[in-house]
């Protein structure tokens, strides 16, 4: 299919705004499914994991392909829960456009802000679908204004509502100046278009004038026609709206109620009409790996180019093994051929290529630039890997993931389960890079870490149900960090006789604190022309391993700068082993002089609750050592913004529900690490 007839889109929103329901309706009207599945019954096509159906939430971003007006639409349905932020991030990385689903009653919710920021970071053009227009308290104009002020964007209403809340009948299309109403008997498949009723004509004309004015101000050609008072055709308007949407000058708004089958077809039209094709977004950037240096290059989206694709997701299937979701940026890859994993410098065979439809699939002979498909047969590929050829070694920018902040100890019920459990943990951490596991060197316990209680709960349930691993799980523990708070310098000399051979090394190292959130850095300014590369690598490896193993308590270090200022190298007796050991000892001694501190993770907490319970909700946070950062009033509730230490937030949901009669909800995501006031006193 021609690239200009292709759309790669994602549906993003806060939890419960109606992303999956909207996707179900899109699939139904584009004839991809013949029966609408409801999330509430656990029957949604896109939520195909057993847990997604039980919990009624989306956990994994499912990919599907459908067709509308001769256009191919690849849709990725992303999760809305903060614990699965990485799923959203990896999806946005490979999308060309996105649909933000906003609840007409609540407007911008906390997670909407998170995904919006992520979309801004990847410069993804988007349009908004104002959902739940038939709910009591729905306010299209108020919610649109909320989006405009929160994100400093220019909103562009393509429709206005006929009635709101329980009086919602349909919409007025401002381009065609027609009223659209959906037929409930055919599940909204049929709809009628009529002329605008006289009593609504003035309002419709006012909003159309506004639309033309906004579009004309961003398009010189239209501005001229507008100022001369000439007629602007619908085709000219659509072309200008498309241009403005792709350049992110403004954001078009459409509306409806996905649950009640209203407003979805105009949304699909808007996706095709206004969101970009793979050739209309800036070319992907990659790093060309040459022998002596690396340089940034652009990868234009052309089928005739060298093959280049990014693995943005891995999913395990018990029959087929690893399913690698690949977005092709250039060239073409055929089933049965070999591809080169550029980061790992290894060749692998693509046995089969599939076009996915949630958990069903169809075979493909090949996949070309701009498209999304699933590769089967790749054993080494991981999320963020680039697949291509040796002739074009360009590494597409990898996906960066946040660090896990919560851990639990896990152990197999019997020794025979241990291998099975380790195998399962390998599979799960390959699928989800924010899920890690390691063995505690002191206790020998196996520790798994993730982004939140729900995240770990979902993964442990998958281990037990999907993989049949029998395991016992401990109580959640917080993942702490260590950091230095002062500068210090130390010189270490190492000398040891091993197997009759003398091993010597000498290093001078300076450690210093970095700003919060900057992470660790390593630099060697002591340059010796006669020091071999393997010694330099051993020194770097020694320091980087030390950062992982901590200073006093064994927690990884963060925000710490290491600078090697002196190297004492002897050609006859210095060995890589001696320098690695010397680096570890020098690091420990320098850090102990630099006033090391234990850091704890602090969470951004957003509480949504009715006005009468605001005081009770706030006191729940302050009792746990949290700080209230601010408060917003919404028509339906109050939003409280707080920061609180992760360690004190376990069991918070139960307490919050009990003091608010079950009417408050909250979301929590990692914000930063800060010095723990009482050291390790009450960590466990």
Secondary structure, DSSP 8 states (H G I E B T S, - for coil): --GGGEEEEEEE-STTSSHHHHHHHHHHHTTS-SS---TTTT--SS--SHHHHHHTS--S-EEEEEEETTEEEEEEE---SGGGHHHHHHHHHT-SEEEEEEETTTBS-HHHHHHHHHHHHTT-EEEEEEE-TTSTT--HHHHHHHHHHHHT--EEESEEEES-GGG--EEEETTTTEEEEE-GGGTTSSEEEEE--HHHHHHHHHHHHHHHHHHHTT-HHHHHHHHTT----HHHHHHHHHHHHHTTS-EEEEE-BGGGTBSHHHHHHHHHHHS--TTSS--EEEEEE-SS-EEEEEE---TTS--EEEEEEEEEETTTEEEEEEEEEESEEETTSEEEETTTTEEEE--EEEEEETTEEEEESEEETT-EEEEES-SS--TT-EEE-GGG-EEE---------EEEEEEESSGGGHHHHHHHHHHHHHH-TT-EEEE-TTT--EEEEESSHHHHHHHHHHHHHTS---EEE---EE--EEEE-S-EEEEEEEEEEETTEEEEEEEEEEEEE--TT---EEEE----TTS-HHHHHHHHHHHHHHHHH-SSSS--B-SEEEEEEEEE--TTTB-HHHHHHHHHHHHHHHHHHT-EEEEEEEEEEEEEE-GGGHHHHHHHHHHTT-EEEEEEE-SS-EEEEEEEEGGG-TTHHHHHHHHTTT--EEEEEEEEEEE-TTTTTT--
